[in-house]
């Protein structure tokens, strides 16, 4: 997936620990998904033998600078911090916990304490300017073809 060099791309990991069914989890996340309009989503039950409990979600959200807005001005670091600050507040998280990388084009907001998490179960936000934080070189993670050519 291609992004503008001015886009702040965020991966959000959510973990609702106290829900018992996928339906409950999806109902809890629906308002957030409707508001954020992620470009991709993945939902799954936590592995019963794993560290996490309940249900997990991964959202890929693109924060685009407004047309001619103030966020388009300033350094990449300024735009990153302004975008993440606003985004963290929308998730119900404290943006002061965001740790930018040394280049100032990406960073991490890791919710260390379960009590600090948002009502959506947000536990990790990875942000990078202009690229997916999990695929910074732009490589594709999934194969979109039918697979006929692999037979």
C-alpha positions in Angstrom: 0.0 0.0 0.0 1.4 3.4 -0.9 1.2 6.4 1.3 2.0 10.1 0.9 5.2 11.3 2.5 3.1 13.6 4.7 0.7 10.8 5.9 1.2 9.6 9.5 0.4 5.8 9.4 -0.6 4.2 12.6 -0.9 0.5 13.6 -3.2 0.2 16.6 -3.3 -3.0 18.7 -6.4 -3.5 20.7 -7.1 -6.2 23.3 -10.5 -6.5 25.0 -9.8 -8.8 27.9 -13.2 -8.9 29.6 -15.5 -9.9 26.7 -16.5 -13.5 26.1 -17.7 -13.5 22.5 -16.6 -12.2 19.2 -19.9 -10.4 18.9 -19.3 -8.5 22.1 -15.9 -7.5 21.0 -17.1 -6.3 17.6 -19.9 -4.3 19.1 -17.4 -2.6 21.4 -15.1 -1.7 18.6 -17.7 -0.7 16.0 -17.9 3.0 17.1 -14.1 3.3 17.0 -13.8 1.6 13.6 -16.6 3.8 12.2 -14.8 6.9 13.5 -11.3 6.0 12.4 -12.1 4.4 9.1 -9.0 2.2 9.0 -7.6 1.1 5.7 -7.2 -2.5 7.0 -8.4 -4.4 10.1 -7.8 -7.9 11.6 -9.8 -9.4 14.4 -9.2 -12.6 16.3 -9.7 -14.5 19.5 -6.6 -14.5 21.8 -4.7 -17.8 21.9 -6.0 -19.5 25.1 -2.4 -20.6 25.8 -1.0 -17.1 25.2 -0.3 -14.0 27.3 -3.4 -12.1 26.1 -7.0 -12.9 26.9 -10.3 -12.0 25.2 -10.2 -10.6 21.7 -7.6 -8.8 19.6 -7.8 -6.3 16.8 -5.1 -4.7 14.6 -6.1 -1.5 12.8 -4.1 0.3 10.1 -5.1 4.0 10.2 -3.8 6.8 7.9 -3.8 10.3 9.3 -3.6 12.6 6.4 -2.7 16.3 6.8 -5.6 18.6 6.1 -5.7 20.5 2.8 -3.7 23.7 3.4 -4.0 23.2 7.2 -1.5 24.2 9.8 -0.4 20.6 10.2 1.1 20.7 6.7 3.5 23.3 7.9 6.5 22.6 10.2 8.9 19.7 10.3 8.0 16.0 9.9 8.5 15.6 13.7 6.1 18.5 14.4 3.4 16.9 12.1 4.0 13.5 13.6 3.7 14.7 17.2 0.5 16.8 16.4 -1.1 13.8 14.6 -0.2 11.3 17.3 -1.3 13.7 20.1 -4.8 14.0 18.5 -5.0 10.3 17.6 -4.0 9.1 21.1 -6.7 11.4 22.7 -9.3 9.9 20.3 -8.3 6.4 21.6 -8.6 7.6 25.2 -4.8 7.4 25.8 -2.3 9.8 27.3 -0.2 11.2 24.4 2.6 12.1 26.8 3.6 8.4 26.7 4.5 8.6 22.9 8.2 8.0 22.4 9.4 9.3 19.0 12.3 7.6 17.3 15.7 9.3 16.9 14.8 10.5 13.4 11.5 12.1 14.5 9.5 10.4 11.8 8.0 7.5 13.8 7.6 6.2 17.3 5.6 4.1 19.8 2.9 4.6 22.4 2.9 1.5 24.6 0.3 1.3 27.3 2.3 -0.5 30.0 -0.4 -0.8 32.6 -3.8 -2.5 31.9 -5.5 0.3 33.9 -4.0 2.9 31.6 -5.6 1.4 28.5 -8.6 2.9 26.7 -12.1 1.6 26.8 -11.4 0.1 23.4 -8.5 -1.9 24.9 -5.8 0.1 23.0 -2.5 -1.2 24.2 0.0 -0.3 21.5 0.2 2.4 18.8 3.0 2.3 16.3 3.4 5.4 14.1 5.5 6.2 11.1 5.5 9.1 8.6 4.9 8.0 5.0 4.9 4.2 5.5 3.3 1.3 7.4 5.3 0.9 10.7 5.3 -2.9 10.2 6.4 -2.7 6.5 8.5 0.5 6.3 10.1 -0.5 3.0 6.6 -0.8 1.4 6.8 -4.6 0.7 3.5 -6.4 0.5 2.5 -8.6 3.3 -0.3 -10.5 1.6 -0.6 -12.0 -1.9 -3.8 -10.6 -3.6 -3.8 -13.0 -6.6 -5.9 -16.2 -6.9 -2.9 -18.4 -6.5 -3.3 -20.1 -9.9 0.2 -19.1 -10.9 1.6 -20.9 -7.9 0.2 -24.3 -8.9 
